[in-house]
Amino acid sequence: MKLSTESRVTLNQALSRYGVRSTRQREQVYSTLLSKHDHPTADEIHNRTKEEMPTISLATIYNCLDTFVHCGLARQVNFERESTRYCPMEAKNVHYAHFHCKHTGKVHDIHIPAPVITMLQKIMPEGFNAEKVELCFRGTAPNENESSGE
């Protein structure tokens, strides 16, 4: 998997804002993260990345993911006692929640219109300043009421 020119520019700009340089490993992990929007765990990203870069270590995957989260390229998605999942942050100023299907474990993005975010920020107590809003819905998704065994 190769990064598109647009994705490479996004990666390089985000990294350089934080004084971090791009590497072959970071490019490959970012490409893997962007290739399939299924909110993978670090282990899943490691397995997928090894197809293109067989010698990459799990520690390198975690280091890349930590860097991406720090630079605003990815977001951690956590559900109670499950492994952390990762979600690429491809568009600025686009807000979304996550829906976690309790039967399959799949995670779906739910777009949240900007007016809803504005309303949520207005309910904050006086003097509080929310820098970000994270919403998670849990339940069952259509056609996912049986465990997929993935």
Secondary structure, DSSP 8 states (H G I E B T S, - for coil): ----HHHHHHHHHHHHHTT----HHHHHHHHHHHH--S--BHHHHHHHHHHH-TT--HHHHHHHHHHHHHTTSEEEE--TTS--EEEE--STT-EEEEEEETTT--EEEEEE-HHHHHHHHHTS-TT---S----EEEE--TT--S----
